[in-house]
């Protein structure tokens, strides 16, 4: 891990990068990019301020009068703002001609009308109260512009364009700075990334020292195959040792569970994970769940047409989107199609193809003491009883593996429960 690092860069050139060189490359480029980023942020702030001012000025572009001169009035007071169209029409029809004010309409849209009104200084409180009763929303214009609002708007547009050109130039400078050090940066990244990975591993290790040497001890679990491969990989490395614990009584922690199932049953691991992974020494029930779930689904939802739709749609979603539930649906579609052919059902129609086994709606079975019951119902109950018996057997096997004698014989799902339930099933 601590040797010189070699990297084959694009174009075929080989580049060495020591840790010190990598750090200096990153730091120098970071300083350059920080300066450019700070410069860009200042330009963005200036553009935002100008845009805010422009948003205030543009609605009054219809006022053909110098804004600075309006702001300098002494005996006439002015108010910039907007009023809803509904109240503007009422104000114009019933109020405007009865009060001492001059109103100038600047801009309008479907909801609001932007206006400027002027009142004598002595009457401003009274007139302001009347406008306020009409829900007038006052707005304040910046006082650093000369000319009309239209001229001020054009001036602001020019300034914003200049700032956007400067921002674009800074972005180009950032790209150029990165491209100029691209090869060095790639080599530095790979070098620092290696050290970062090593550090992340060491955070999980116990650290001890002997003389001037530091040792890192990592304890964990690997599959037997991976452990053998790892030992073979480090057999020529004098600084790395791997010890496999053979005494199971000396193991202090509980082994993790890693499920390994055929690809067809991989999606059904979703259901196992929902209820909790089995312990290390227990049987993985994924295959059993996959078979029983798919079989019962097809038995209860036997339809060749809809089964094919589930099969194809689920397969495509699982193949391209990796949706595990879609894989489960696809497996269920297989059994649904099979039972659909056995029941002679296609998209709910039972007269298109002959039934290879029986018609669920017509098939009846005579049972002692009970009478006639639907055959599909009887078979479903029988399958349910069989699954319960299988689960009891699996529980006994798991108990034997964990050396829990009490659970093997006296648990409700142990030998006692199995004998009782099996005798009851046979009696029925």
Sine and cosine of phi, psi and omega as CSV:
sin_phi,cos_phi,sin_psi,cos_psi,sin_omega,cos_omega
0.00,0.00,-0.47,0.88,-0.14,-0.99
-0.98,-0.17,0.14,0.99,-0.02,-1.00
-0.97,0.24,0.14,-0.99,0.08,-1.00
-0.88,0.47,0.57,-0.82,-0.09,-1.00
-0.99,-0.17,0.73,-0.68,0.06,-1.00
-0.90,-0.43,0.67,-0.74,0.03,-1.00
-0.65,-0.76,0.70,-0.71,0.09,-1.00
-1.00,-0.07,0.95,-0.32,-0.07,-1.00
-1.00,0.09,0.25,-0.97,0.06,-1.00
-0.84,0.55,0.66,-0.76,-0.01,-1.00
0.99,-0.10,-0.13,0.99,0.09,-1.00
1.00,-0.07,0.00,1.00,-0.02,-1.00
-0.99,0.12,0.68,-0.74,0.01,-1.00
-0.99,-0.12,0.71,-0.71,-0.08,-1.00
-0.78,-0.63,0.77,-0.63,0.11,-0.99
-0.99,-0.12,0.58,-0.81,0.01,-1.00
-0.60,-0.80,0.94,-0.34,0.10,-1.00
-0.97,0.24,0.24,-0.97,-0.01,-1.00
-0.89,0.46,-0.67,0.74,-0.01,-1.00
-0.89,0.45,-0.68,0.73,0.02,-1.00
-0.90,0.43,-0.66,0.75,0.00,-1.00
-0.89,0.46,-0.69,0.72,0.00,-1.00
-0.90,0.44,-0.67,0.74,-0.01,-1.00
-0.91,0.41,-0.63,0.78,0.04,-1.00
-0.87,0.49,-0.74,0.67,-0.03,-1.00
-0.91,0.42,-0.67,0.74,-0.04,-1.00
-0.92,0.39,-0.69,0.73,0.00,-1.00
-0.91,0.42,-0.66,0.75,0.02,-1.00
-0.93,0.36,-0.56,0.83,0.04,-1.00
-0.90,0.43,-0.65,0.76,0.04,-1.00
-0.88,0.47,-0.71,0.71,-0.01,-1.00
-0.89,0.46,-0.73,0.69,-0.02,-1.00
-0.93,0.37,-0.54,0.84,0.03,-1.00
-0.90,0.43,-0.66,0.75,0.03,-1.00
-0.89,0.46,-0.71,0.70,-0.01,-1.00
-0.92,0.39,-0.62,0.79,0.01,-1.00
-0.91,0.40,-0.66,0.75,0.04,-1.00
-0.89,0.45,-0.66,0.75,0.04,-1.00
-0.89,0.45,-0.66,0.75,0.01,-1.00
-0.91,0.41,-0.65,0.76,0.01,-1.00
-0.89,0.46,-0.62,0.79,0.05,-1.00
-0.90,0.43,-0.67,0.74,0.03,-1.00
-0.91,0.42,-0.62,0.78,0.03,-1.00
-0.90,0.43,-0.62,0.78,0.03,-1.00
-0.91,0.42,-0.65,0.76,0.03,-1.00
-0.90,0.43,-0.67,0.74,0.01,-1.00
-0.90,0.44,-0.64,0.77,0.01,-1.00
-0.90,0.44,-0.64,0.77,0.01,-1.00
-0.91,0.41,-0.67,0.74,0.03,-1.00
-0.92,0.40,-0.62,0.79,0.01,-1.00
-0.91,0.42,-0.63,0.78,0.04,-1.00
-0.89,0.45,-0.68,0.73,0.04,-1.00
-0.90,0.43,-0.63,0.77,-0.01,-1.00
-0.91,0.42,-0.62,0.78,0.03,-1.00
-0.89,0.46,-0.48,0.88,0.02,-1.00
-0.99,0.16,-0.55,0.84,-0.09,-1.00
-0.99,0.10,-0.65,0.76,-0.13,-0.99
-0.82,0.57,-0.68,0.74,-0.01,-1.00
-0.86,0.51,-0.32,0.95,-0.03,-1.00
-0.95,-0.30,0.39,0.92,-0.01,-1.00
-0.91,0.41,-0.32,0.95,0.03,-1.00
-0.97,0.26,-0.19,0.98,0.01,-1.00
-0.99,0.13,0.95,-0.32,-0.06,-1.00
-1.00,-0.02,0.90,0.43,-0.03,-1.00
-0.46,-0.89,0.53,-0.85,-0.05,-1.00
-0.90,0.43,0.86,-0.52,-0.03,-1.00
-0.90,0.44,-0.65,0.76,-0.04,-1.00
-0.89,0.45,-0.59,0.80,0.02,-1.00
-0.93,0.36,-0.59,0.81,0.06,-1.00
-0.90,0.44,-0.68,0.74,-0.02,-1.00
-0.92,0.40,-0.30,0.95,-0.01,-1.00
-1.00,-0.10,0.06,1.00,0.03,-1.00
-0.86,0.51,0.62,-0.78,-0.02,-1.00
-0.96,-0.27,-0.69,0.72,-0.11,-0.99
-0.97,-0.23,-0.17,0.99,0.05,-1.00
-0.91,-0.42,0.80,-0.59,0.03,-1.00
-0.99,-0.12,0.51,-0.86,-0.06,-1.00
-0.78,-0.63,0.42,-0.91,0.06,-1.00
-0.63,-0.78,0.82,-0.57,0.14,-0.99
-0.99,-0.12,0.64,-0.77,0.03,-1.00
0.10,-0.99,-0.25,-0.97,-0.02,-1.00
-0.65,-0.76,0.37,-0.93,-0.03,-1.00
-0.61,-0.79,0.57,-0.82,-0.01,-1.00
-0.91,0.41,0.48,-0.88,-0.05,-1.00
-0.86,0.50,-0.62,0.78,-0.02,-1.00
-0.87,0.49,-0.75,0.66,-0.04,-1.00
-0.96,0.27,-0.46,0.89,0.05,-1.00
-0.90,0.44,-0.68,0.73,0.00,-1.00
-0.91,0.41,-0.65,0.76,0.05,-1.00
-0.91,0.42,-0.66,0.75,0.00,-1.00
-0.89,0.45,-0.70,0.71,-0.02,-1.00
-0.91,0.41,-0.59,0.81,-0.09,-1.00
-0.98,0.17,-0.59,0.81,-0.18,-0.98
-0.87,-0.49,-0.31,0.95,-0.16,-0.99
-0.88,-0.47,-0.65,0.76,-0.23,-0.97
-0.84,0.55,-0.69,0.72,-0.06,-1.00
-0.96,0.28,-0.14,0.99,-0.07,-1.00
-0.97,-0.23,-0.02,1.00,-0.03,-1.00
-0.81,-0.59,0.33,-0.95,-0.03,-1.00
-1.00,0.02,1.00,0.05,0.01,-1.00
-0.42,-0.91,0.45,-0.89,0.10,-0.99
-0.88,-0.48,0.82,-0.58,-0.06,-1.00
-0.91,-0.42,0.70,-0.72,0.04,-1.00
-0.83,-0.56,0.86,-0.51,0.00,-1.00
-1.00,0.06,0.79,-0.62,-0.08,-1.00
-0.97,-0.25,-0.80,0.60,-0.09,-1.00
-0.57,-0.82,0.46,-0.89,0.03,-1.00
-0.54,-0.84,0.48,-0.88,0.14,-0.99
-0.70,-0.72,-0.27,-0.96,-0.09,-1.00
-0.92,0.39,-0.38,0.92,-0.11,-0.99
-0.91,-0.42,-0.62,0.78,-0.12,-0.99
-0.82,-0.57,0.35,-0.94,0.13,-0.99
-0.77,-0.63,0.82,-0.58,0.01,-1.00
-1.00,0.01,0.77,-0.64,-0.10,-1.00
-0.70,-0.71,0.30,-0.95,0.20,-0.98
-0.79,-0.62,0.79,-0.61,0.05,-1.00
-0.83,-0.56,0.50,-0.87,-0.04,-1.00
-0.86,-0.51,0.63,-0.78,0.01,-1.00
-0.64,-0.77,0.46,-0.89,0.13,-0.99
-0.89,0.46,0.53,-0.85,-0.05,-1.00
-0.84,0.55,-0.63,0.78,-0.08,-1.00
-0.95,0.32,-0.36,0.93,-0.06,-1.00
-0.96,-0.30,0.15,0.99,-0.15,-0.99
-0.89,0.46,-0.63,0.78,-0.03,-1.00
-0.90,0.44,-0.70,0.72,-0.02,-1.00
-0.91,0.42,-0.73,0.69,-0.05,-1.00
-0.93,0.36,-0.63,0.78,0.02,-1.00
-0.87,0.49,-0.61,0.79,0.01,-1.00
-0.91,0.42,-0.61,0.80,0.02,-1.00
-0.91,0.41,-0.71,0.70,0.03,-1.00
-0.90,0.44,-0.63,0.78,0.02,-1.00
-0.88,0.47,-0.58,0.82,0.03,-1.00
-0.92,0.40,-0.33,0.94,0.06,-1.00
-1.00,-0.07,0.26,0.96,0.03,-1.00
0.88,0.48,0.67,0.74,0.08,-1.00
-0.96,0.28,0.77,-0.64,0.01,-1.00
-0.97,-0.26,0.93,-0.38,-0.08,-1.00
-0.98,0.19,0.58,-0.81,0.04,-1.00
-0.76,-0.65,0.53,-0.85,-0.05,-1.00
-0.91,-0.41,0.83,-0.56,-0.01,-1.00
-1.00,-0.01,0.57,-0.82,0.10,-1.00
-0.90,0.44,0.49,-0.87,-0.07,-1.00
-0.95,-0.31,0.30,0.95,-0.05,-1.00
-0.98,-0.17,0.31,0.95,-0.03,-1.00
-0.89,-0.45,0.52,-0.85,0.08,-1.00
-0.96,-0.29,0.47,-0.88,0.06,-1.00
1.00,-0.01,-0.15,-0.99,-0.02,-1.00
-0.97,0.23,0.25,-0.97,0.06,-1.00
-0.84,0.54,-0.56,0.83,0.04,-1.00
-0.90,0.45,-0.72,0.70,0.04,-1.00
-0.90,0.44,-0.64,0.77,0.03,-1.00
-0.89,0.45,-0.63,0.77,0.03,-1.00
-0.89,0.45,-0.68,0.73,0.03,-1.00
-0.90,0.44,-0.64,0.77,0.02,-1.00
-0.89,0.46,-0.67,0.74,0.02,-1.00
-0.91,0.40,-0.63,0.78,0.04,-1.00
-0.87,0.49,-0.67,0.74,0.02,-1.00
-0.89,0.46,-0.68,0.73,0.00,-1.00
-0.91,0.42,-0.63,0.78,0.02,-1.00
-0.91,0.42,-0.64,0.77,0.04,-1.00
-0.90,0.44,-0.64,0.77,0.04,-1.00
-0.89,0.46,-0.67,0.74,0.02,-1.00
-0.92,0.40,-0.63,0.78,0.01,-1.00
-0.91,0.42,-0.58,0.82,0.06,-1.00
-0.91,0.42,-0.64,0.77,0.03,-1.00
-0.92,0.38,-0.63,0.78,0.03,-1.00
-0.89,0.45,-0.67,0.74,0.04,-1.00
-0.88,0.47,-0.63,0.77,0.01,-1.00
-0.91,0.42,-0.64,0.76,0.03,-1.00
-0.90,0.44,-0.66,0.75,0.05,-1.00
-0.86,0.50,-0.66,0.75,0.03,-1.00
-0.91,0.41,-0.60,0.80,0.05,-1.00
-0.90,0.43,-0.61,0.80,0.03,-1.00
-0.90,0.44,-0.72,0.70,0.02,-1.00
-0.89,0.45,-0.67,0.75,0.00,-1.00
-0.90,0.43,-0.65,0.76,0.01,-1.00
-0.89,0.46,-0.63,0.77,0.01,-1.00
-0.94,0.34,-0.70,0.71,-0.02,-1.00
-0.89,0.45,-0.56,0.83,-0.03,-1.00
-0.92,0.39,-0.41,0.91,0.00,-1.00
-0.89,-0.46,0.43,0.90,-0.13,-0.99
-0.87,0.49,-0.76,0.65,-0.04,-1.00
-0.90,0.45,-0.70,0.71,0.03,-1.00
-0.89,0.46,-0.62,0.78,-0.04,-1.00
-0.93,0.38,-0.64,0.77,0.02,-1.00
-0.89,0.45,-0.73,0.69,0.02,-1.00
-0.89,0.46,-0.65,0.76,0.00,-1.00
-0.92,0.39,-0.65,0.76,0.01,-1.00
-0.88,0.48,-0.73,0.69,-0.01,-1.00
-0.90,0.45,-0.62,0.78,-0.01,-1.00
-0.92,0.39,-0.76,0.65,-0.02,-1.00
-0.92,0.38,-0.57,0.82,0.03,-1.00
-0.88,0.47,-0.62,0.78,0.05,-1.00
-0.89,0.46,-0.73,0.69,0.02,-1.00
-0.91,0.41,-0.59,0.81,0.02,-1.00
-0.91,0.42,-0.65,0.76,0.04,-1.00
-0.90,0.45,-0.69,0.73,0.04,-1.00
-0.86,0.51,-0.67,0.74,-0.03,-1.00
-0.91,0.41,-0.65,0.76,0.02,-1.00
-0.88,0.47,-0.59,0.81,0.04,-1.00
-0.93,0.36,-0.67,0.74,-0.04,-1.00
-0.92,0.40,-0.44,0.90,0.05,-1.00
-0.89,0.46,-0.42,0.91,-0.01,-1.00
-1.00,-0.09,0.03,1.00,-0.11,-0.99
-0.97,-0.24,0.42,-0.91,0.16,-0.99
-1.00,0.09,0.66,-0.75,-0.09,-1.00
-0.93,-0.37,0.72,-0.69,0.06,-1.00
-0.62,-0.79,0.41,-0.91,-0.05,-1.00
-0.81,-0.59,0.60,-0.80,0.11,-0.99
-0.68,-0.73,0.91,-0.40,-0.13,-0.99
0.85,0.53,-0.87,-0.50,-0.02,-1.00
-0.99,-0.17,0.14,0.99,-0.07,-1.00
-0.97,-0.25,0.64,-0.77,0.07,-1.00
-0.95,-0.31,0.76,-0.65,-0.01,-1.00
-0.90,-0.44,0.65,-0.76,0.05,-1.00
-0.91,-0.41,0.80,-0.60,-0.07,-1.00
-0.92,-0.40,0.85,-0.52,0.02,-1.00
-0.92,-0.40,0.79,-0.61,0.05,-1.00
-0.89,-0.46,0.74,-0.67,-0.02,-1.00
-0.16,-0.99,-0.17,-0.99,-0.07,-1.00
-0.91,-0.42,0.64,-0.77,0.12,-0.99
-0.66,-0.75,0.41,-0.91,0.13,-0.99
-0.92,0.38,0.41,-0.91,-0.04,-1.00
-0.86,0.52,-0.64,0.77,0.00,-1.00
-0.91,0.42,-0.70,0.72,0.01,-1.00
-0.91,0.42,-0.59,0.81,0.00,-1.00
-0.91,0.41,-0.67,0.74,0.03,-1.00
-0.90,0.43,-0.66,0.75,0.02,-1.00
-0.90,0.44,-0.64,0.77,0.01,-1.00
-0.91,0.42,-0.66,0.75,0.04,-1.00
-0.88,0.47,-0.64,0.77,0.02,-1.00
-0.92,0.38,-0.57,0.82,-0.03,-1.00
-0.93,0.37,-0.56,0.83,-0.09,-1.00
-0.97,-0.23,0.18,0.98,-0.09,-1.00
-0.90,0.43,-0.39,0.92,0.03,-1.00
-0.98,-0.19,0.12,0.99,0.01,-1.00
-0.99,-0.17,0.93,-0.38,-0.06,-1.00
-0.96,0.28,-0.25,0.97,-0.07,-1.00
-0.99,-0.16,0.02,1.00,-0.04,-1.00
-0.78,-0.62,0.73,-0.68,-0.01,-1.00
-0.77,-0.64,0.57,-0.82,0.04,-1.00
-0.74,-0.67,0.83,-0.55,0.00,-1.00
-0.90,-0.45,0.80,-0.60,0.03,-1.00
-0.99,-0.17,0.81,-0.59,-0.02,-1.00
-0.98,0.19,0.89,-0.46,0.00,-1.00
-1.00,-0.10,-0.38,0.93,-0.02,-1.00
-1.00,0.08,0.98,-0.21,-0.05,-1.00
-0.91,0.40,-0.40,0.92,0.02,-1.00
-0.95,0.32,-0.28,0.96,-0.03,-1.00
-1.00,-0.07,0.03,1.00,-0.03,-1.00
-0.99,0.12,0.82,-0.57,-0.10,-0.99
-1.00,-0.03,-0.42,0.91,-0.06,-1.00
-0.94,-0.34,0.22,-0.98,-0.04,-1.00
-1.00,-0.02,0.78,-0.63,-0.02,-1.00
-0.89,0.46,0.63,-0.78,0.07,-1.00
-0.96,0.28,0.27,-0.96,0.00,-1.00
-0.96,-0.26,0.80,-0.60,0.08,-1.00
-0.86,-0.52,0.95,-0.32,-0.05,-1.00
-0.98,0.22,0.67,-0.74,0.00,-1.00
-0.71,-0.71,0.95,-0.30,-0.06,-1.00
-0.76,-0.65,0.38,-0.93,0.10,-1.00
-0.86,0.51,0.43,-0.90,-0.06,-1.00
-0.83,0.56,-0.54,0.84,-0.03,-1.00
-0.91,0.42,-0.51,0.86,-0.06,-1.00
-0.98,-0.22,0.00,1.00,0.00,-1.00
-0.82,0.57,-0.69,0.72,-0.03,-1.00
-0.86,0.51,-0.49,0.87,-0.06,-1.00
-0.96,0.28,-0.15,0.99,0.12,-0.99
-0.89,0.46,-0.36,0.93,0.06,-1.00
-0.85,0.53,-0.70,0.72,-0.01,-1.00
-0.93,0.36,-0.63,0.78,0.03,-1.00
-0.89,0.45,-0.68,0.74,0.00,-1.00
-0.91,0.40,-0.52,0.86,0.00,-1.00
-0.89,0.46,-0.58,0.81,-0.05,-1.00
-0.98,-0.20,-0.04,1.00,0.03,-1.00
0.93,-0.37,0.71,-0.71,-0.01,-1.00
-0.93,0.36,0.55,-0.83,0.08,-1.00
-0.93,0.37,0.41,-0.91,0.04,-1.00
-0.92,0.38,0.21,-0.98,-0.09,-1.00
-0.85,0.52,-0.60,0.80,-0.07,-1.00
-0.99,-0.15,0.22,0.97,0.01,-1.00
-0.99,-0.17,0.32,-0.95,0.02,-1.00
-0.97,0.24,0.70,-0.72,0.06,-1.00
-0.97,0.23,0.89,-0.45,-0.08,-1.00
-1.00,0.07,0.16,0.99,-0.13,-0.99
-0.86,0.52,-0.73,0.68,-0.05,-1.00
-0.90,0.43,-0.67,0.74,0.03,-1.00
-0.88,0.47,-0.68,0.73,0.03,-1.00
-0.89,0.46,-0.69,0.73,-0.01,-1.00
-0.88,0.48,-0.70,0.72,-0.03,-1.00
-0.94,0.35,-0.76,0.65,-0.07,-1.00
-0.92,0.38,-0.66,0.75,-0.01,-1.00
-0.89,0.46,-0.75,0.67,-0.03,-1.00
-0.91,0.41,-0.66,0.75,-0.03,-1.00
-0.90,0.43,-0.74,0.68,-0.01,-1.00
-0.92,0.40,-0.59,0.81,0.04,-1.00
-0.88,0.47,-0.74,0.67,0.01,-1.00
-0.90,0.44,-0.60,0.80,-0.01,-1.00
-0.92,0.39,-0.64,0.77,-0.04,-1.00
-1.00,0.06,-0.28,0.96,-0.04,-1.00
-0.73,-0.68,0.80,0.59,-0.04,-1.00
-0.98,0.19,0.96,-0.29,0.03,-1.00
-0.44,-0.90,0.89,-0.46,-0.10,-0.99
-0.90,0.44,-0.66,0.75,-0.05,-1.00
-0.94,0.35,-0.79,0.61,0.00,-1.00
-0.93,0.37,-0.53,0.85,0.06,-1.00
-0.89,0.46,-0.66,0.75,0.05,-1.00
-0.90,0.44,-0.62,0.78,0.04,-1.00
-0.88,0.47,-0.70,0.72,0.04,-1.00
-0.90,0.44,-0.66,0.75,-0.01,-1.00
-0.88,0.48,-0.78,0.63,-0.07,-1.00
-0.95,0.32,-0.74,0.67,-0.01,-1.00
-0.89,0.46,-0.70,0.72,0.02,-1.00
-0.90,0.44,-0.64,0.77,0.01,-1.00
-0.90,0.44,-0.69,0.73,-0.02,-1.00
-0.90,0.43,-0.68,0.73,0.03,-1.00
-0.90,0.44,-0.66,0.75,-0.01,-1.00
-0.95,0.33,-0.56,0.83,-0.05,-1.00
-0.95,0.32,-0.67,0.74,-0.12,-0.99
-0.97,-0.22,-0.47,0.88,-0.03,-1.00
-0.95,-0.31,-0.12,0.99,0.00,-1.00
0.84,0.55,0.60,0.80,0.04,-1.00
-1.00,0.07,0.92,-0.40,-0.09,-1.00
-0.91,0.42,-0.58,0.81,0.03,-1.00
-0.88,0.47,-0.56,0.83,0.04,-1.00
-0.91,0.41,-0.59,0.81,0.07,-1.00
-0.90,0.44,-0.63,0.78,0.06,-1.00
-0.89,0.45,-0.70,0.72,0.01,-1.00
-0.88,0.48,-0.63,0.78,0.00,-1.00
-0.90,0.44,-0.69,0.73,0.04,-1.00
-0.89,0.45,-0.66,0.75,0.04,-1.00
-0.89,0.45,-0.57,0.82,0.02,-1.00
-0.89,0.46,-0.54,0.84,0.03,-1.00
-0.88,0.47,-0.78,0.63,-0.03,-1.00
-0.94,0.35,-0.54,0.84,0.05,-1.00
-0.89,0.45,-0.63,0.78,0.03,-1.00
-0.92,0.40,-0.68,0.73,-0.01,-1.00
-0.88,0.48,-0.76,0.65,-0.01,-1.00
-0.94,0.35,-0.46,0.89,0.10,-1.00
-0.88,0.47,-0.62,0.78,0.07,-1.00
-0.94,0.35,-0.61,0.79,0.02,-1.00
-0.92,0.39,-0.55,0.83,-0.02,-1.00
-1.00,-0.01,-0.18,0.98,-0.03,-1.00
0.93,0.36,0.64,0.77,-0.05,-1.00
-0.87,-0.49,0.79,-0.62,0.04,-1.00
-0.73,-0.68,0.92,-0.38,-0.03,-1.00
0.79,0.62,0.62,0.78,0.05,-1.00
1.00,0.06,-0.16,0.99,0.02,-1.00
-1.00,-0.05,0.79,-0.61,-0.06,-1.00
-0.94,-0.34,0.31,0.95,0.01,-1.00
-0.84,-0.54,0.17,0.98,-0.02,-1.00
-1.00,0.06,-0.63,0.78,-0.01,-1.00
-0.76,-0.66,0.46,-0.89,0.02,-1.00
-0.96,0.28,0.54,-0.84,0.03,-1.00
-0.97,0.23,0.76,-0.65,0.01,-1.00
-0.99,0.16,-0.28,0.96,0.02,-1.00
-0.78,-0.62,-0.93,0.37,-0.04,-1.00
-0.37,-0.93,0.25,-0.97,0.13,-0.99
-0.99,-0.14,0.90,-0.44,-0.09,-1.00
-0.82,0.57,-0.57,0.82,-0.06,-1.00
-0.98,0.22,-0.26,0.97,-0.09,-1.00
-0.93,-0.38,-0.49,0.87,-0.12,-0.99
-0.95,0.32,0.81,-0.59,0.01,-1.00
-0.79,-0.61,0.47,-0.88,0.00,-1.00
-0.80,-0.60,0.72,-0.70,0.05,-1.00
-1.00,0.09,0.82,-0.57,0.03,-1.00
-0.90,-0.45,0.66,-0.75,0.02,-1.00
-0.86,0.51,0.65,-0.76,0.04,-1.00
0.93,0.37,-0.19,0.98,-0.07,-1.00
-0.93,-0.38,-0.73,0.69,-0.04,-1.00
0.94,-0.33,-0.48,-0.88,-0.05,-1.00
-1.00,0.08,0.74,-0.67,0.10,-0.99
-0.72,-0.69,0.43,-0.90,0.02,-1.00
-0.87,0.48,0.74,-0.67,-0.06,-1.00
-0.88,0.48,-0.66,0.75,-0.01,-1.00
-0.88,0.48,-0.63,0.78,0.02,-1.00
-0.91,0.42,-0.68,0.74,-0.01,-1.00
-0.90,0.44,-0.71,0.71,0.00,-1.00
-0.90,0.44,-0.63,0.78,0.01,-1.00
-0.89,0.46,-0.67,0.75,0.04,-1.00
-0.90,0.43,-0.67,0.74,0.03,-1.00
-0.88,0.47,-0.68,0.74,0.04,-1.00
-0.89,0.45,-0.64,0.77,0.03,-1.00
-0.88,0.47,-0.67,0.75,0.03,-1.00
-0.90,0.43,-0.65,0.76,0.01,-1.00
-0.90,0.44,-0.65,0.76,0.01,-1.00
-0.91,0.42,-0.65,0.76,0.03,-1.00
-0.87,0.48,-0.68,0.73,0.04,-1.00
-0.89,0.46,-0.66,0.75,0.02,-1.00
-0.89,0.46,-0.66,0.75,0.00,-1.00
-0.91,0.42,-0.58,0.81,0.06,-1.00
-0.90,0.43,-0.66,0.76,0.04,-1.00
-0.88,0.47,-0.70,0.72,0.03,-1.00
-0.88,0.47,-0.63,0.77,0.03,-1.00
-0.90,0.44,-0.62,0.79,0.04,-1.00
-0.91,0.42,-0.68,0.74,0.02,-1.00
-0.88,0.47,-0.70,0.72,0.02,-1.00
-0.89,0.45,-0.62,0.79,0.01,-1.00
-0.92,0.38,-0.61,0.79,0.07,-1.00
-0.90,0.44,-0.64,0.77,0.01,-1.00
-0.90,0.43,-0.57,0.82,0.00,-1.00
-1.00,0.01,0.07,1.00,0.04,-1.00
0.86,0.52,0.61,0.79,0.04,-1.00
-0.98,-0.18,1.00,0.06,-0.09,-1.00
-0.89,0.46,-0.66,0.75,-0.01,-1.00
-0.87,0.49,-0.68,0.74,-0.01,-1.00
-0.94,0.35,-0.54,0.84,-0.01,-1.00
-0.87,0.49,-0.72,0.70,-0.15,-0.99
-0.99,-0.11,-0.58,0.81,-0.21,-0.98
-0.92,-0.40,-0.04,1.00,0.04,-1.00
-0.94,0.34,0.44,-0.90,0.01,-1.00
-0.88,0.47,-0.43,0.90,0.06,-1.00
-0.96,-0.28,0.28,0.96,0.05,-1.00
-1.00,-0.08,-0.43,-0.90,-0.05,-1.00
-0.89,0.46,-0.68,0.74,-0.01,-1.00
-0.87,0.50,-0.74,0.68,0.02,-1.00
-0.91,0.42,-0.61,0.79,0.00,-1.00
-0.91,0.42,-0.71,0.71,-0.01,-1.00
-0.89,0.45,-0.70,0.71,-0.02,-1.00
-0.89,0.45,-0.75,0.66,-0.07,-1.00
-0.93,0.37,-0.64,0.77,-0.01,-1.00
-0.91,0.41,-0.66,0.75,0.05,-1.00
-0.89,0.45,-0.66,0.75,0.01,-1.00
-0.90,0.44,-0.68,0.73,0.00,-1.00
-0.89,0.45,-0.69,0.72,0.00,-1.00
-0.90,0.43,-0.65,0.76,0.01,-1.00
-0.88,0.47,-0.71,0.70,0.01,-1.00
-0.90,0.44,0.00,0.00,0.00,0.00
